[in-house]
Amino acid sequence: MRKIRVPPAVEAEQVVGAVLADLRSGRHRGVVVDSPPGAGKSTLVVRAAVELAAAGEPLIVIAQTNEQVDDLIDRLAGKAPELPVGRLSANDYRPPERVTAHDHVRIASKVTDLDNPAVIIGTAAKWALVTEGSWQWAIVDEAYQMRSDALLRVARRFERALFVGDPGQLDPFSTVETSRWTGLTWDPMQSAVAVLLRHNPDLPVHRLPVSWRLPASAAPVVAAAFYPFTGFRAGTGPADRVLTLTEPGVGDPVDAAVEVAAASGWALYELPARHTLRTDAEAASACAELALRVLRRGAVAISEHAPQGAPVSADRIAVGAAHRDQVAAIRAHLGIAGAGITVDTANRLQGREYDVTIVLHPLSGRRDATAFHLESGRLCVLTSRHRHACVVVARAGIGELLDAHPSTEPVHLDVPVRFPDGWEAHQQLLHLLHRPRA
């Protein structure tokens, strides 16, 4: 008998309901929620915070960056304007307008100066400096980007916790040698969730099943390359989002790539095979020209949020790269005409959302495939920021480079094998990008 699949919103709500039920039950010290890109992690964090606070439960929220903290405060204050919120910050913190716009948000560098609000939000680094006080609940946002040692530093501050994050994106990183801890169950270079589950294997793990960001053209591609064992689906159908180009083009290869991306959601803009410097001027120029061409062609995005269509302005376009010097080169090529277009590394683009993205492939023009450039999370972040279309810029020959540099990372005892590994993820995505499109 054919299985009837429930609508995406119903399926997502069923999982969220199960998460909240586990929280309310009090049977578990922790609850883990895995999320694909754009599945509503922040929405879940805010909803859980509102429910726990409404029940009179003392609550803290731990995020990984100040940007994430400010976003959560804005969302929480908008969702529950009657809820007193404390923003735990450094002494030199300058609150942005999206924080100061809410009268019931109090900001201080010490917990005791926050006047006992219902919810206190701060970064993991700031919470690690708090030496007094305990709360019944903590919500850890972007928990897979939190190092396990950072969790250990704040664990004494709460009794139970909800951990929410995306297992497919960038792992925590360090600038020092970490091999001395390899194989230990508390290895600080593992994510907070990885160590938590190794020591508490019976904790419930829920998986959000729907991406509300990625379109129907992207969800199967990203799921196959980076989430092969869990998967997810798009919250919208193929006809729900349309990217139209209202201005004529000049008919060059840049136009062709933009038109293919607008029609199918993906395009590969391939440059001739060549080994280059990391700041490949031709590739940087191509990234800039593709972004500018989207503007010049008058792209209009039709979606569930804008049924009549909304212009794809500069602030709705992003260009992503692996290195800061590549970012600087692309910005230089954009010039004044590209003011407002976001250009950044994968680390800084993580968690952000745009209509159209241009991606400089991490392996483009390289002679070797290092662990940094093969990192599956980096490519996942770069190719999962868009709501409508993504164009990948790369020099030909990446497939041959991958074949010449098979995955040869040493295997360590007691280290869980991560799936997918970077080599496989790159091969899978490359295969999907080379697939003919209508």
Backbone hydrogen bonds, N-H to C=O, Kabsch-Sander energy under -0.5 kcal/mol:
donor,donor_aa,acceptor,acceptor_aa,energy
5,R,3,K,-0.6
11,E,7,P,-2.5
12,A,8,P,-2.8
13,E,9,A,-2.2
14,Q,10,V,-2.0
15,V,11,E,-1.6
16,V,12,A,-2.4
17,G,13,E,-2.7
18,A,14,Q,-1.8
19,V,15,V,-2.2
20,L,16,V,-2.6
21,A,17,G,-2.1
22,D,18,A,-2.0
23,L,19,V,-2.0
24,R,20,L,-2.5
25,S,21,A,-1.8
26,G,22,D,-0.8
26,G,23,L,-0.6
31,V,161,A,-1.9
32,V,204,P,-2.4
33,V,163,F,-3.0
34,D,206,H,-3.3
35,S,165,G,-1.9
39,A,36,P,-1.3
44,L,40,G,-2.3
45,V,41,K,-2.6
46,V,42,S,-2.6
47,R,43,T,-2.5
48,A,44,L,-2.9
49,A,45,V,-2.4
50,V,46,V,-2.5
51,E,47,R,-2.3
52,L,48,A,-2.6
53,A,49,A,-2.5
54,A,50,V,-2.5
55,A,51,E,-1.3
56,G,53,A,-1.8
57,E,52,L,-2.4
59,L,118,A,-0.8
60,I,137,W,-1.7
61,V,120,I,-2.9
62,I,139,I,-3.2
63,A,61,V,-0.5
63,A,122,G,-2.1
69,V,65,T,-2.0
70,D,66,N,-2.7
71,D,67,E,-2.2
72,L,68,Q,-2.4
73,I,69,V,-2.4
74,D,70,D,-2.3
75,R,71,D,-2.4
76,L,72,L,-3.1
77,A,73,I,-2.9
78,G,74,D,-1.8
79,K,75,R,-2.1
80,A,76,L,-2.7
83,L,80,A,-2.2
85,V,104,H,-1.9
86,G,119,V,-3.1
87,R,106,R,-3.3
88,L,86,G,-0.7
88,L,121,I,-2.4
89,S,87,R,-0.5
89,S,108,A,-2.3
93,Y,90,A,-1.4
99,V,96,P,-1.6
100,T,96,P,-2.2
101,A,97,E,-1.9
102,H,99,V,-1.5
103,D,101,A,-0.7
105,V,102,H,-1.4
106,R,85,V,-2.8
106,R,104,H,-0.6
108,A,87,R,-2.1
113,D,110,K,-1.2
114,L,111,V,-1.8
118,A,84,P,-0.9
119,V,84,P,-1.4
120,I,59,L,-1.4
121,I,86,G,-2.9
122,G,61,V,-2.0
124,A,63,A,-2.0
127,W,123,T,-2.6
128,A,124,A,-1.8
129,L,126,K,-1.4
130,V,127,W,-1.4
131,T,129,L,-0.5
135,W,157,R,-2.7
137,W,58,P,-1.7
138,A,160,R,-1.5
139,I,60,I,-2.0
140,V,138,A,-0.5
140,V,162,L,-3.2
141,D,62,I,-2.8
141,D,139,I,-0.7
142,E,164,V,-0.6
143,A,140,V,-0.5
143,A,164,V,-2.4
145,Q,142,E,-1.6
146,M,143,A,-0.9
147,R,145,Q,-0.5
148,S,188,P,-0.7
148,S,190,Q,-2.0
149,D,188,P,-0.5
150,A,147,R,-0.5
151,L,147,R,-1.4
152,L,148,S,-2.1
153,R,149,D,-1.5
154,V,150,A,-0.8
154,V,151,L,-0.9
155,A,151,L,-1.6
157,R,154,V,-2.1
158,F,155,A,-1.3
159,E,135,W,-1.3
160,R,136,Q,-1.6
161,A,29,R,-1.9
162,L,138,A,-2.3
163,F,31,V,-3.2
163,F,161,A,-0.5
164,V,140,V,-2.8
164,V,162,L,-0.6
165,G,33,V,-2.1
169,Q,166,D,-1.2
170,L,377,G,-0.5
181,W,178,T,-1.8
182,T,179,S,-1.2
184,L,181,W,-2.2
187,D,184,L,-1.8
190,Q,187,D,-2.0
192,A,143,A,-0.8
192,A,146,M,-2.8
193,V,143,A,-0.6
195,V,191,S,-2.0
196,L,192,A,-2.2
197,L,193,V,-2.7
198,R,194,A,-1.6
199,H,195,V,-1.7
200,N,196,L,-1.4
203,L,200,N,-1.8
206,H,32,V,-3.0
208,L,34,D,-2.9
211,S,233,R,-2.7
212,W,38,G,-3.1
212,W,210,V,-0.6
213,R,38,G,-0.6
218,A,215,P,-1.2
219,A,215,P,-2.4
222,V,218,A,-2.8
223,A,219,A,-2.5
224,A,220,P,-2.1
225,A,221,V,-2.0
226,F,222,V,-2.5
227,Y,222,V,-0.5
227,Y,223,A,-1.9
231,G,227,Y,-1.7
233,R,209,P,-2.1
235,G,211,S,-2.5
240,D,237,G,-1.5
241,R,237,G,-0.6
242,V,302,I,-2.2
243,L,262,A,-0.7
244,T,242,V,-0.6
244,T,300,V,-2.5
246,T,244,T,-0.6
246,T,297,R,-0.7
246,T,298,G,-1.1
247,E,297,R,-2.6
256,A,252,D,-2.2
257,A,253,P,-2.3
258,V,254,V,-2.3
259,E,255,D,-2.7
260,V,256,A,-2.3
261,A,257,A,-2.5
262,A,258,V,-2.4
263,A,259,E,-2.0
264,S,260,V,-2.9
265,G,261,A,-2.5
267,A,390,C,-1.4
269,Y,267,A,-0.6
269,Y,392,V,-2.8
270,E,268,L,-0.9
271,L,269,Y,-0.5
271,L,394,A,-2.3
276,T,365,G,-2.5
280,D,278,R,-1.5
281,A,279,T,-0.6
284,A,280,D,-2.7
285,S,281,A,-2.4
286,A,282,E,-2.1
287,C,283,A,-2.3
288,A,284,A,-2.1
289,E,285,S,-2.8
290,L,286,A,-2.4
291,A,287,C,-1.9
292,L,288,A,-2.6
293,R,289,E,-2.4
294,V,290,L,-1.7
295,L,291,A,-1.3
296,R,292,L,-2.6
297,R,293,R,-2.3
298,G,295,L,-1.5
299,A,294,V,-1.6
300,V,244,T,-2.7
301,A,310,A,-3.1
302,I,242,V,-3.2
302,I,300,V,-0.6
303,S,301,A,-0.5
303,S,306,A,-1.3
309,G,306,A,-1.7
310,A,301,A,-1.8
312,V,299,A,-2.9
313,S,311,P,-1.4
316,R,313,S,-2.0
317,I,314,A,-1.6
318,A,356,V,-1.9
319,V,342,T,-2.8
320,G,358,I,-2.8
321,A,344,D,-1.5
327,V,323,H,-1.8
328,A,324,R,-2.4
329,A,325,D,-1.9
330,I,326,Q,-2.3
331,R,327,V,-2.4
332,A,328,A,-2.1
333,H,329,A,-1.8
334,L,330,I,-1.9
335,G,331,R,-1.9
338,G,334,L,-0.8
338,G,335,G,-1.0
339,A,336,I,-1.8
341,I,338,G,-2.3
342,T,314,A,-0.5
342,T,317,I,-2.0
344,D,319,V,-2.1
346,A,321,A,-1.1
349,L,345,T,-1.7
350,Q,346,A,-1.3
352,R,349,L,-2.5
354,Y,385,R,-2.6
355,D,316,R,-1.7
356,V,316,R,-1.8
357,T,389,A,-2.0
358,I,318,A,-2.6
359,V,391,V,-3.0
360,L,320,G,-2.6
361,H,359,V,-0.8
361,H,393,V,-2.8
364,S,361,H,-1.8
366,R,363,L,-1.7
370,T,368,D,-0.6
374,L,370,T,-1.9
375,E,371,A,-0.8
375,E,372,F,-0.6
379,L,375,E,-1.4
380,C,376,S,-2.3
381,V,377,G,-2.5
382,L,378,R,-2.1
383,T,379,L,-2.0
384,S,381,V,-1.3
387,R,354,Y,-1.6
388,H,355,D,-1.9
389,A,355,D,-1.7
390,C,265,G,-1.9
391,V,357,T,-2.3
392,V,267,A,-2.8
393,V,359,V,-3.7
393,V,391,V,-0.5
394,A,269,Y,-2.0
394,A,392,V,-0.5
396,A,271,L,-2.8
398,I,395,R,-0.6
401,L,397,G,-2.2
402,L,398,I,-2.6
403,D,399,G,-2.0
404,A,400,E,-1.9
405,H,401,L,-1.1
412,H,410,P,-0.5
415,V,412,H,-1.2
425,A,421,D,-2.3
426,H,422,G,-2.5
427,Q,423,W,-2.1
428,Q,424,E,-2.5
429,L,425,A,-2.5
430,L,426,H,-2.5
431,H,427,Q,-2.3
432,L,428,Q,-2.1
433,L,429,L,-2.4
434,H,430,L,-1.9
435,R,431,H,-0.6
435,R,432,L,-0.5
